[in-house]
Amino acid sequence: MALRPRDAVQVRDGRTFAAGAGGAAHTQRPWPSTVAGALGAAFAAAAGPEPGTVPEPRTVRGPFLGRWDTGARRWHLAFPVPADVVPSDTSDRLWRACAPRTHPP
């Protein structure tokens, strides 16, 4: 299932926008529970006012960013690169996992 926003989407933490100590809200990626809530609301809106007949999602994996390829008629998903994977010094096409260095005592 794909969610295609019709306008900009901003998901933020639960902090207030009010000024003061610790009052700055931060934009973040939506949690799976946020996506499940959006899907449940969309299913409920599509089902109408009849309670108890809405099929709600049991599990949500994601969300994942994607791009629709109209020529191939398929999605190309984009996954974030893990923080411990870095480009190699010898090739721009080769990536390697970082291992922590152990220092002698």
VENLIN-V372432 format. One record per residue. N is the residue number from 1. SS is DSSP state (~ for helix, > for strand, _ for the rest). PHI is phi in radians with two decimals (none if undefined). OMEGA is omega in whole degrees, 0 to 359 (NA if undefined). Layout:
# VENLIN-V372432
N_SS_PHI_OMEGA, N_SS_PHI_OMEGA
This chain:
# VENLIN-V372432
1___none_180, 2___-2.04_173, 3___-1.81_180, 4___-1.94_181, 5___-1.19_177, 6___-1.61_180, 7___-2.62_180, 8___-1.08_178, 9___-1.97_177, 10___-2.23_176, 11___-1.96_182, 12_>_-2.35_177, 13___-1.30_187, 14___-1.47_180, 15___-1.29_181, 16___-1.31_175, 17___-1.50_182, 18___-1.10_179, 19___-1.26_178, 20___2.33_182, 21___-1.14_178, 22___1.25_184, 23___-1.62_183, 24___-1.56_177, 25___-1.50_182, 26___-2.07_175, 27_>_-1.29_182, 28___-2.58_174, 29___-1.23_180, 30___-1.22_176, 31___-1.27_175, 32_~_-0.97_178, 33_~_-1.14_176, 34_~_-1.16_178, 35_~_-1.14_178, 36_~_-1.07_177, 37_~_-1.13_178, 38_~_-1.14_178, 39_~_-1.14_178, 40_~_-1.06_178, 41_~_-1.15_179, 42_~_-1.17_178, 43_~_-1.11_180, 44_~_-1.12_180, 45_~_-1.15_180, 46_~_-1.27_183, 47_~_-1.37_181, 48___1.63_188, 49___-1.40_182, 50___-1.30_182, 51___-1.29_176, 52___1.42_181, 53___-1.93_184, 54___-1.58_175, 55___-1.36_181, 56___-1.72_179, 57___-1.18_177, 58___-1.44_179, 59___-2.33_176, 60___-2.29_173, 61___-1.99_182, 62___2.18_11, 63___-1.40_177, 64___-2.13_175, 65_>_-1.34_180, 66_>_-2.63_178, 67_>_-2.26_180, 68_>_-1.46_178, 69_>_-1.68_184, 70___-1.19_179, 71___-1.17_180, 72___-1.51_182, 73___0.92_178, 74_>_-2.69_179, 75_>_-1.60_170, 76_>_-1.97_183, 77_>_-1.49_179, 78_>_-2.06_180, 79___-1.93_179, 80___-1.18_178, 81___-1.30_177, 82___-1.00_184, 83___-1.16_181, 84___-1.67_176, 85_>_-1.91_184, 86_>_-2.27_176, 87_>_-1.19_180, 88___-1.29_177, 89___-1.32_187, 90___-1.67_184, 91___-2.59_178, 92___-1.41_177, 93___-1.70_183, 94___-1.95_178, 95_>_-2.08_180, 96_>_-2.47_178, 97_>_-1.49_176, 98___-1.41_174, 99___-2.04_179, 100___-1.14_179, 101___-1.43_175, 102___-1.74_180, 103___-1.73_178, 104___-1.12_182, 105___-1.18_NA
